[in-house]
Amino acid sequence: MVNEDRLGPVPPNRGWRRPGAGRAVHVAGGAEYQATTVQAAGLYPFTAGSGAPLLGVPIGRHQLWGETVLLDPFEWLSAGLITNTGIFVLGQPGAGKSALAKRLVMGMAATGSQVLVLGDTKPDYTRVVEHLGGRVIRVGRGLDRINPLDAGPLGAVLARMSGPDAEQLRLEVRGRRLTLLIALCTLVRDGGRISNAEEVVLGRAVDLLADRHVGDPVIPDVLAVLDQGPDTVRAAARAAGAADYRRRVDDLVATLRLLCEGTLAGVFDAATSTPIDLSAKAVSIDISRVVTAGDKLVAAAMLSTWSYGYAVIDAAAALAEQGLAPRRRHLAVMDELWRALRGAPGLVEPADALTRLSRNLGVAQIMLTHSLDDLEALGNAEDRAKGRGMAERCAVKVLAALPGRELDRIGRIVRLSGPERDIVSSWAAPDALVPGAAHPGRGKYLLKTGERAGMPVALYLVGDEFALYDTDTAVKAGAR
């Protein structure tokens, strides 16, 4: 029998050092539980939550509270947490921007969203899309081609419609064809804009071909019409005669010939070889084969894929409105955004137009780039203002490892507190060059929505993600 008077009123951590007094050799760690503040407050009154909504795809743990942070722009919009479905991701190369995008791709595809990777330049998303059972379209010389005048799925939808709705959709198809064709002409002219008179002539030629063709016209067809110079096209050019007409369209013809016979030959000069399947779970348009051909071809490929991808989204919406198909949600990934925007002056305009109506179309966008310098380096003040507008409109900003000077620029479009600046800048570079040491900012992000305090999140890969999300495969293979 133990004399309790000699043991004291309170036992030490492992119990009294006496036989029969309950001495513990090993003390297990306490169990960890996760619950909302409403539930846990009754058990422990000092619980603090991070304010992270439990809606969406798990993207990591809150670095202060440890709870799981979830993100889904559709769910957040439905809950009234954000005003649109745009996500703008900024971060240094290698900080894990694409890993976050791929986690969202995998999670949102699993909940029914159709994923469209519109212009994969590396390619980073091929394995993910193939893993999901989707389709990869490889664009390049001698590979798949994209017809800028292809109505895409909109054409198939138009064939099933009639009345005012059909006329409205027909005008939309016409507008998209002209917008993309003008953007490509601007590109090959090294930023020289298409004149108003040339735009009218192009429009008349496209209309004439739309009336003649059962399918979609191609750029060589437009060239043939301009060479023939039918009366309707000459009237649009306001030409006094054949010689005057040739003089008025010579520059436009030369520009279109560059699209077919210049550095872009073999990519945009024939019918689309692999149409996008509206029912596919995921689609990636791989333009990595054209990256070495220079920014001009990359920008042209990106603009074409964006236009074609949004035609898919419009077609799905039109089918749903007619009751011909269920309404779908789409996730559009626009990585390496700077490549397209810096292709030539004026190219921000079509990209900006494509991203303005995302909420109405049921599409969420993830736009990824390295720095706001990518937008500030655009050719003129108008383009720079529109580029900043694209970033500002996104309701969710994700900041990965960034230096202090970059955060100064970001502060002009999103308010950052002192602690928020400190934590993001601390991820920017390792303290010392130690072989094998992990980069301090890899997989760490600050989520900002409106004026709310940011949520610092750490993403940890699991299972197949290590292989699917690895962007250093080529480097590692070359090192062996």
C-alpha positions in Angstrom: 0.0 0.0 0.0 1.4 3.4 -1.0 1.5 6.2 1.6 -0.3 9.0 -0.3 0.8 11.6 2.2 4.4 11.2 1.2 3.8 11.4 -2.6 2.5 15.0 -2.7 -0.8 16.3 -4.0 0.1 16.5 -7.7 2.0 13.7 -9.6 4.7 14.6 -12.0 4.3 14.1 -15.8 4.9 10.4 -15.8 3.5 9.6 -12.4 5.0 9.1 -8.9 8.3 7.1 -8.7 6.9 4.5 -6.3 5.8 0.9 -6.8 2.0 0.7 -7.3 1.7 4.5 -7.9 0.9 4.3 -11.6 4.3 5.2 -13.0 4.2 5.4 -16.9 7.2 4.3 -18.9 5.9 5.9 -22.1 3.5 8.8 -22.6 1.8 8.8 -26.0 1.3 12.1 -27.8 -2.2 13.6 -27.6 -4.7 12.9 -30.3 -5.3 15.6 -32.8 -8.8 16.5 -33.9 -10.2 18.9 -36.4 -13.6 20.6 -36.2 -15.3 23.9 -36.9 -15.1 26.6 -34.3 -18.9 26.1 -33.7 -18.3 22.5 -32.7 -15.0 22.8 -30.9 -15.8 25.9 -28.9 -18.0 23.9 -26.5 -15.1 21.5 -25.9 -12.3 24.0 -25.7 -13.0 27.7 -25.6 -9.7 28.9 -27.0 -10.1 27.4 -30.5 -9.0 29.6 -33.4 -9.9 29.0 -37.0 -8.3 30.2 -40.2 -11.5 31.2 -41.9 -10.9 28.8 -44.8 -14.2 27.6 -46.3 -14.7 23.8 -46.5 -15.7 24.0 -50.2 -13.7 22.6 -53.1 -10.5 20.8 -53.8 -8.0 20.3 -50.9 -4.9 22.4 -51.9 -2.9 22.1 -48.7 -2.8 23.0 -45.0 -3.0 26.4 -43.5 0.5 27.2 -42.3 -0.7 28.8 -39.1 -3.6 26.8 -38.0 -2.9 23.4 -39.7 -6.4 23.0 -41.0 -7.1 21.8 -44.6 -7.7 24.7 -47.1 -10.0 23.9 -50.0 -10.5 25.9 -53.2 -13.1 25.7 -56.0 -14.0 29.0 -57.7 -17.5 27.7 -58.6 -18.3 26.7 -55.1 -16.8 29.8 -53.7 -18.9 31.9 -56.1 -22.1 30.0 -55.2 -21.4 30.7 -51.5 -20.9 34.4 -52.1 -17.2 34.3 -51.1 -16.0 35.8 -54.4 -17.4 37.8 -57.3 -16.0 35.9 -60.2 -14.3 32.6 -61.0 -10.8 33.9 -62.1 -7.6 32.7 -60.4 -4.4 34.6 -61.1 -1.2 32.8 -60.0 2.1 34.7 -59.7 5.4 33.1 -58.6 9.0 32.4 -59.5 9.9 29.5 -61.8 10.1 26.3 -59.8 8.0 27.6 -56.9 5.1 25.1 -57.7 2.6 27.3 -59.6 1.8 24.5 -62.0 1.5 21.9 -59.2 -1.3 24.0 -57.7 -3.0 24.3 -61.1 -2.7 20.5 -61.6 -4.2 19.7 -58.2 -7.2 21.9 -59.1 -7.4 20.2 -62.5 -7.5 16.8 -61.0 -9.9 17.7 -58.2 -12.3 19.7 -60.4 -12.3 17.1 -63.2 -13.3 14.6 -60.5 -16.4 16.7 -59.7 -17.6 17.0 -63.3 -15.8 20.1 -64.7 -14.4 19.8 -68.2 -10.7 20.8 -68.2 -9.3 22.8 -71.1 -5.5 23.4 -71.1 -5.4 26.1 -73.8 -1.8 26.2 -75.0 0.6 24.0 -73.1 4.1 25.3 -74.0 6.4 22.9 -72.1 4.3 20.6 -72.0 3.4 20.3 -68.3 -0.1 19.0 -68.5 0.1 16.1 -70.9 0.5 13.4 -68.3 -2.3 14.8 -66.2 -4.8 14.9 -69.1 -3.9 11.4 -70.2 -4.2 10.2 -66.6 -7.7 11.6 -66.6 -8.6 9.8 -69.8 -8.7 13.1 -71.8 -7.3 14.0 -75.2 -4.0 15.7 -76.1 -3.9 17.7 -79.3 -0.3 18.4 -80.5 -0.1 21.5 -82.7 3.0 22.1 -84.9 4.5 21.8 -88.3 3.7 18.4 -89.5 1.5 17.7 -86.5 -2.1 18.7 -85.8 -3.3 21.9 -87.4 -5.8 24.6 -86.2 -8.0 26.4 -88.7 -8.5 30.0 -87.4 -11.8 30.1 -89.4 -13.1 26.8 -87.9 -16.4 27.4 -86.2 -15.6 24.3 -84.0 -18.4 22.8 -82.0 -20.4 26.1 -82.6 -20.9 25.0 -86.2 -22.4 21.7 -85.2 -24.7 23.4 -82.7 -25.7 26.0 -85.3 -26.8 23.2 -87.6 -29.3 22.1 -85.0 -30.8 25.5 -84.4 -33.3 27.8 -86.1 -34.9 31.2 -85.8 -33.5 34.2 -83.9 -31.2 32.1 -81.7 -29.6 30.6 -84.8 -29.0 34.0 -86.4 -27.5 35.3 -83.2 -25.1 32.3 -83.0 -24.2 32.7 -86.7 -23.2 36.3 -86.0 -21.1 35.1 -83.1 -19.3 32.6 -85.3 -18.6 35.3 -87.8 -17.3 37.7 -85.1 -15.0 35.0 -83.7 -13.6 34.2 -87.1 -12.8 37.8 -87.9 -11.4 38.6 -84.5 -8.9 35.7 -84.6 -8.0 36.3 -88.3 -7.3 40.0 -87.6 -5.2 39.2 -84.6 -3.1 36.7 -86.6 -2.7 39.3 -89.3 -1.6 41.9 -86.7 0.9 39.4 -85.4 2.6 38.6 -88.7 2.8 42.3 -89.5 5.0 42.7 -86.4 2.3 44.8 -84.7 1.1 46.7 -87.7 -2.7 46.9 -87.3 -5.2 45.9 -89.9 -6.9 49.1 -91.2 -10.6 49.6 -91.0 -10.9 49.3 -94.8 -9.0 46.0 -94.8 -11.3 44.7 -92.0 -14.4 45.4 -94.1 -12.8 43.6 -97.0 -12.0 40.6 -94.8 -15.5 40.5 -93.4 -17.1 40.5 -96.9 -14.8 37.7 -98.0 -15.5 35.6 -94.9 -19.3 36.2 -95.5 -19.0 35.1 -99.1 -17.2 31.9 -98.1 -19.7 31.2 -95.4 -22.5 31.3 -97.9 -20.6 29.1 -100.4 -19.1 26.5 -98.1 -20.9 23.6 -96.5 -18.1 23.3 -94.0 -15.6 25.7 -92.6 -13.4 27.9 -95.0 -9.7 28.1 -94.5 -7.2 30.9 -95.1 -6.2 29.8 -98.6 -9.9 30.1 -99.5 -9.9 33.8 -98.3 -6.8 34.4 -100.4 -8.5 32.9 -103.5 -11.5 35.2 -103.0 -9.3 38.2 -102.7 -7.4 37.2 -105.8 -10.6 36.7 -107.8 -12.0 40.0 -106.6 -15.8 39.3 -107.0 -18.1 42.3 -107.2 -19.2 42.2 -103.6 -15.6 42.2 -102.4 -14.6 45.0 -104.8 -17.6 47.0 -103.6 -16.4 46.6 -100.0 -13.0 47.9 -101.0 -14.6 50.9 -102.7 -12.4 50.3 -105.7 -12.8 52.3 -108.9 -11.5 49.5 -111.0 -9.4 46.3 -111.2 -6.1 48.2 -110.8 -7.4 50.3 -107.8 -8.8 47.1 -106.2 -5.3 45.4 -106.5 -3.7 48.4 -104.9 -6.1 48.4 -102.0 -5.8 44.7 -101.2 -2.1 44.1 -102.0 -0.9 44.5 -98.3 -3.8 42.3 -97.0 -3.0 39.6 -99.5 0.7 39.7 -98.6 -0.2 39.4 -94.9 -2.5 36.4 -95.5 0.2 34.7 -97.7 2.6 35.0 -94.8 0.2 32.9 -92.6 0.2 30.2 -95.3 3.8 30.4 -96.7 5.9 32.2 -94.1 7.2 31.0 -90.7 3.6 30.0 -89.7 3.2 27.6 -92.7 1.9 24.2 -91.8 0.0 25.3 -88.7 -2.9 27.5 -89.7 -3.3 27.0 -93.4 -5.6 23.9 -93.6 -8.6 22.4 -91.8 -8.4 21.5 -88.1 -7.0 18.0 -88.0 -8.2 17.0 -84.5 -11.4 18.7 -83.4 -12.0 19.0 -79.7 -14.5 16.5 -78.3 -17.3 18.3 -76.4 -17.8 15.2 -74.2 -14.1 14.8 -73.2 -13.3 15.0 -69.5 -10.1 17.0 -70.3 -8.4 18.4 -73.4 -4.8 19.8 -73.6 -3.6 21.6 -76.7 0.1 21.0 -76.7 2.0 23.7 -78.5 5.5 22.8 -77.2 6.7 21.9 -80.7 6.3 25.5 -81.8 8.1 27.2 -78.9 11.5 27.0 -80.6 10.1 28.8 -83.6 9.9 32.1 -81.7 7.4 34.2 -79.8 5.5 35.0 -83.0 4.4 31.5 -83.7 3.8 30.8 -80.0 1.6 33.8 -79.7 -0.3 32.8 -82.8 -0.8 29.2 -81.5 -2.0 30.5 -78.1 -4.5 32.9 -79.6 -5.9 30.2 -81.9 -6.2 27.7 -79.1 -7.8 30.2 -76.8 -10.4 31.1 -79.4 -11.0 27.5 -80.3 -11.3 26.5 -76.6 -13.8 29.2 -75.9 -15.8 28.1 -78.9 -16.1 24.8 -77.2 -17.4 26.5 -74.1 -19.9 28.6 -76.1 -21.1 25.6 -77.9 -21.8 23.7 -74.6 -23.7 26.7 -73.3 -25.8 27.0 -76.5 -26.7 23.3 -76.3 -27.7 23.6 -72.7 -29.8 26.7 -73.4 -31.6 24.8 -76.1 -32.2 21.8 -73.8 -30.0 19.6 -76.0 -27.4 18.8 -73.4 -26.8 19.2 -69.7 -25.1 22.4 -68.5 -21.4 21.9 -67.9 -18.7 23.7 -66.0 -15.3 24.3 -67.6 -11.9 25.0 -66.1 -9.6 26.8 -68.6 -5.9 26.8 -67.8 -3.8 29.6 -69.4 -0.2 28.9 -68.4 2.8 31.0 -69.5 0.4 33.9 -70.1 3.2 36.3 -70.9 4.1 34.5 -74.1 0.9 35.3 -75.9 0.5 38.8 -74.6 4.0 39.9 -75.6 3.7 38.5 -79.2 2.8 41.9 -80.7 1.0 45.1 -79.8 -2.7 44.8 -79.6 -2.8 41.1 -78.8 -4.1 41.8 -75.3 -7.4 42.9 -76.7 -8.6 39.4 -77.9 -7.3 37.7 -74.8 -9.0 40.3 -72.6 -12.3 39.9 -74.5 -12.1 36.1 -74.0 -11.8 36.4 -70.2 -14.5 39.0 -69.5 -17.5 36.8 -69.7 -16.2 33.7 -67.8 -18.9 34.0 -65.1 -21.8 34.0 -67.6 -20.3 31.1 -69.6 -19.8 28.8 -66.6 -16.0 28.8 -66.9 -13.3 29.2 -64.3 -9.9 30.4 -65.4 -6.4 29.8 -64.0 -3.9 32.3 -65.4 -0.3 31.7 -64.5 2.8 33.9 -65.0 6.1 34.7 -63.3 5.8 38.4 -62.6 3.8 41.5 -63.2 6.8 42.7 -65.2 5.5 40.4 -67.9 2.5 42.7 -68.1 4.4 45.9 -67.7 6.7 44.9 -70.6 3.8 45.1 -73.1 4.4 47.4 -76.0 2.1 50.3 -75.2 0.2 51.9 -72.4 -3.2 50.7 -73.6 -2.0 47.0 -73.6 -0.4 47.4 -70.2 -3.6 48.8 -68.7 -5.6 45.9 -70.2 -3.0 43.4 -68.9 -3.3 44.8 -65.4 -7.1 44.7 -65.7 -7.0 41.0 -66.5 -5.0 40.4 -63.2 -7.2 42.8 -61.2 -10.4 41.2 -62.3 -9.5 37.7 -60.9 -11.2 37.3 -57.6 -8.5 34.9 -56.3 -4.9 35.9 -56.3 -2.3 33.3 -55.5 1.2 34.5 -54.6 4.0 32.0 -54.6 7.7 32.8 -53.8 8.3 36.4 -54.8 11.0 39.0 -54.0 10.2 42.2 -52.2 10.5 44.4 -55.3 7.8 42.3 -57.0 5.5 42.6 -54.0 5.8 46.4 -54.3 4.2 46.1 -57.8 1.6 43.6 -56.6 0.6 46.0 -53.9 -0.9 48.2 -56.6 -3.5 45.6 -57.5 -4.0 43.8 -54.1 -3.5 45.1 -50.6 -0.8 43.2 -48.7 -0.1 43.6 -45.0 3.4 43.7 -43.5 3.3 40.1 -42.3 1.9 38.9 -45.6 4.8 40.6 -47.5 7.3 39.1 -45.1 6.0 35.5 -45.4 5.9 35.6 -49.3 9.3 37.2 -49.6 10.8 34.6 -47.2 9.9 31.9 -49.7 11.8 33.6 -52.5 15.3 32.2 -52.1 17.1 29.7 -49.8 19.4 31.1 -47.1 22.4 29.1 -48.3 23.4 27.0 -51.3 23.1 23.5 -49.8 23.0 20.6 -52.3 19.8 18.6 -51.9 18.1 21.2 -49.8 14.5 22.0 -50.6 13.6 25.4 -51.8 11.9 27.2 -48.9 9.0 28.4 -51.1 8.2 25.3 -53.1 4.6 24.4 -52.7 3.8 27.4 -50.5 1.2 30.0 -51.5 -0.6 33.0 -50.1 -4.3 33.1 -51.2 -5.8 36.5 -51.4 -9.5 37.2 -52.0 -10.6 40.8 -51.9 -9.5 42.8 -48.8 -9.5 39.7 -46.6 -6.4 38.6 -44.8 -4.4 36.1 -46.9 -4.3 32.4 -46.2 -0.7 30.9 -46.2 -1.1 27.4 -47.6 1.5 24.5 -47.9 0.7 21.9 -50.6 2.0 18.4 -50.0 1.9 15.9 -52.9 0.6 12.4 -52.5 0.5 9.1 -54.4 0.8 9.5 -58.2 1.1 13.3 -57.9 4.9 13.1 -57.6 5.2 11.7 -61.1 2.2 13.5 -62.7 3.2 16.9 -61.5 7.0 16.8 -62.0 8.1 19.5 -64.3 11.8 18.7 -64.1 11.6 15.4 -65.9 13.8 16.5 -68.8 16.4 18.0 -66.6 16.6 14.9 -64.4 16.8 12.6 -67.4 19.7 14.6 -68.8 21.6 14.4 -65.5 21.6 10.6 -65.5 
